């Protein structure tokens, strides 16, 4: 074991090097292992909770002839989830035709007129309408804008150039940027800013969403790796 100089001693007196602490070493390795296992264990616990919750709600609604436990000695985990996925797929297929669209609109009109129900229903209807109205040409770019004050930057999604009365009142060169809030990205702020005042980012929409949802903890790699060259054989 080598000695080392004491930086606090002006004479440079040699002092013995500190012995490794086995307790600290074990504690550090335990914490490292716990941090590695935490996301895996948490994912399985959440999935197990959701599957059991769906099974407990969906399976009792089925007739006994359709329940797996009628023919087996045990319940099949996830069977209710499978039934729910099939039901929602069938519902979507029915709702997209003319007759189904009529009943969807009828349901909207009825539920939006019930005094207590409409307050809750309207919120989820707005979220549904947002997802239905999104096209492939929307939200294809991630930018940074100065918000809520100059010198403070926020990450947002470009919705497109300002149009209609907004463009008429503000003049040309403005774009609309949606800045979502954390941890609820369905709410946020719609900003109209000059196109030259934004900082464009190379990250994708998915990477930008991960950055926002993680509260700034998950960043995509940068600079991006150059695509591998394609070698053509002769």
C-alpha positions in Angstrom: 0.0 0.0 0.0 1.6 3.3 -1.1 1.6 6.5 1.0 0.3 9.8 -0.3 1.1 13.4 0.4 -1.3 15.2 2.7 -2.5 18.3 0.8 -3.3 20.1 4.0 0.3 19.8 5.3 2.6 22.5 4.0 5.7 20.4 4.8 4.4 17.5 2.6 4.4 14.9 5.3 3.5 11.5 4.0 0.4 9.9 5.6 -0.8 6.3 5.1 -3.4 5.8 2.3 -6.9 5.2 3.5 -8.0 1.5 3.6 -10.9 0.6 1.4 -14.2 0.4 3.4 -16.0 -2.9 2.6 -19.2 -1.6 4.1 -19.3 1.5 1.7 -18.4 -0.8 -1.2 -21.3 -3.1 -0.5 -23.7 -0.2 0.0 -22.8 1.3 -3.3 -23.2 -2.0 -5.1 -26.5 -2.6 -3.4 -27.8 0.9 -4.4 -26.6 0.3 -8.0 -28.4 -3.0 -8.2 -31.6 -1.5 -6.8 -31.6 1.3 -9.3 -31.1 -1.2 -12.1 -33.9 -3.5 -10.9 -36.4 -0.7 -10.0 -37.7 0.2 -13.5 -38.1 -3.5 -14.4 -39.9 -4.4 -11.2 -42.1 -1.3 -11.3 -43.1 -2.1 -14.9 -44.2 -5.6 -14.0 -46.0 -4.5 -10.9 -48.0 -1.8 -12.8 -48.8 -4.2 -15.7 -49.9 -6.9 -13.2 -52.1 -4.3 -11.4 -53.7 -3.2 -14.7 -54.3 -6.7 -16.0 -55.9 -7.8 -12.7 -58.0 -4.7 -12.6 -59.3 -5.2 -16.2 -59.9 -8.9 -15.6 -61.9 -8.2 -12.4 -64.1 -5.8 -14.3 -64.5 -7.5 -17.7 -64.6 -11.2 -16.9 -67.6 -11.1 -14.5 -69.6 -9.4 -17.4 -69.2 -12.4 -19.6 -71.6 -15.3 -19.5 -70.3 -18.5 -17.8 -70.0 -20.3 -21.2 -67.3 -17.8 -22.3 -65.2 -17.8 -19.1 -62.1 -19.9 -19.1 -62.5 -21.0 -15.5 -65.7 -22.8 -16.6 -63.6 -25.3 -18.4 -60.3 -25.0 -16.5 -59.4 -25.2 -12.9 -58.0 -21.7 -12.8 -58.6 -18.3 -14.3 -56.5 -17.2 -17.3 -54.6 -14.0 -16.5 -55.1 -11.4 -19.1 -58.2 -12.9 -20.6 -60.2 -9.8 -19.7 -57.6 -7.6 -21.4 -57.9 -9.7 -24.6 -61.7 -9.4 -24.5 -61.4 -5.6 -24.0 -59.0 -5.2 -26.9 -61.4 -7.2 -29.2 -64.4 -5.2 -28.0 -62.7 -1.8 -28.6 -61.5 -3.0 -32.0 -65.1 -4.0 -32.9 -66.5 -0.8 -31.5 -64.0 1.2 -33.6 -65.0 -0.7 -36.7 -68.7 -0.2 -36.1 -68.3 3.5 -35.2 -66.4 4.3 -38.5 -69.4 3.5 -40.7 -72.3 5.8 -41.3 -74.7 4.1 -38.9 -72.1 3.9 -36.2 -71.2 7.5 -36.7 -74.8 8.5 -36.3 -75.1 6.7 -32.9 -71.8 8.3 -31.7 -73.1 11.8 -32.5 -76.4 10.9 -30.8 -74.5 9.8 -27.7 -72.5 13.0 -27.7 -75.7 15.1 -27.9 -77.4 13.2 -25.1 -74.4 13.1 -22.7 -73.5 16.8 -23.2 -77.0 17.8 -22.1 -77.0 15.9 -18.8 -76.1 18.5 -16.1 -73.6 16.4 -14.0 -72.4 14.0 -16.6 -71.5 16.7 -19.2 -68.8 18.2 -17.1 -66.8 15.0 -17.0 -67.8 13.8 -20.5 -66.8 17.1 -22.2 -63.3 16.8 -20.9 -62.7 13.4 -22.3 -64.6 14.3 -25.5 -62.1 17.2 -26.1 -59.2 14.8 -25.6 -60.8 12.4 -28.1 -61.4 15.1 -30.6 -57.8 16.3 -30.4 -56.5 12.8 -31.2 -59.0 12.3 -34.0 -58.2 15.7 -35.6 -54.4 15.1 -35.6 -53.2 14.4 -39.1 -49.9 13.0 -40.3 -48.8 16.5 -41.2 -49.2 17.9 -37.7 -46.6 18.1 -34.9 -43.6 16.9 -37.0 -41.1 19.3 -35.5 -39.7 20.0 -32.1 -38.5 23.6 -31.3 -37.4 25.7 -28.3 -39.1 29.0 -27.6 -38.4 31.7 -25.1 -41.2 31.2 -22.5 -42.5 32.4 -20.1 -39.9 35.2 -20.3 -36.9 36.2 -22.3 -33.9 34.1 -21.5 -36.1 31.2 -20.3 -36.6 28.4 -22.9 -39.4 25.8 -23.2 -39.7 22.8 -25.6 -42.8 22.8 -27.8 -44.4 21.2 -30.9 -44.8 23.2 -34.1 -48.4 23.0 -35.2 -47.9 25.0 -38.4 -48.0 28.6 -39.7 -50.5 31.0 -38.2 -53.7 31.2 -40.3 -56.9 33.1 -40.7 -57.5 36.0 -38.4 -54.4 35.4 -36.3 -52.2 35.7 -39.4 -54.2 38.8 -40.5 -53.8 40.5 -37.1 -50.2 39.6 -36.4 -48.7 39.7 -39.9 -46.7 37.1 -41.8 -43.9 34.9 -40.4 -45.6 33.7 -37.3 -46.0 30.0 -36.4 -48.1 28.3 -33.8 -46.2 26.3 -31.1 -47.9 24.1 -28.5 -45.9 24.0 -25.2 -47.3 21.1 -23.1 -47.2 21.0 -19.3 -45.6 18.4 -17.1 -46.7 15.8 -16.1 -50.0 16.2 -18.0 -49.1 16.8 -21.7 -52.8 17.0 -22.7 -52.8 20.6 -21.3 -50.4 23.4 -22.2 -50.1 26.7 -23.9 -50.5 27.8 -27.5 -48.0 30.4 -28.5 -47.7 32.4 -31.7 -44.0 33.3 -32.3 -41.9 34.6 -35.1 -40.4 31.7 -37.1 -36.9 33.1 -36.8 -37.1 33.4 -33.0 -37.4 29.6 -32.4 -34.5 27.2 -32.1 -35.2 24.0 -34.2 -34.1 20.7 -32.6 -33.1 17.5 -34.5 -34.9 15.2 -32.1 -38.0 13.4 -33.2 -41.5 13.9 -31.9 -41.3 10.8 -29.8 -38.0 11.9 -28.3 -39.3 15.3 -27.6 -42.4 13.8 -25.8 -40.1 11.6 -23.7 -38.0 14.6 -22.7 -41.2 16.5 -21.6 -42.9 13.5 -19.9 -39.7 12.7 -18.0 -39.5 16.2 -16.7 -36.1 16.8 -18.3 -34.5 13.5 -17.2 -34.5 11.6 -20.5 -32.5 13.2 -23.3 -31.9 11.7 -26.8 -28.3 11.1 -27.9 -26.6 14.1 -29.5 -24.9 14.5 -31.9 -26.7 11.9 -33.8 -24.7 9.1 -35.3 -24.1 9.3 -39.0 -26.0 6.7 -41.0 -23.9 3.7 -42.0 -22.7 3.8 -45.6 -24.2 1.3 -47.9 -21.5 -0.8 -49.6 -22.7 -2.1 -53.0 -21.1 -5.3 -54.3 -19.7 -5.4 -57.8 
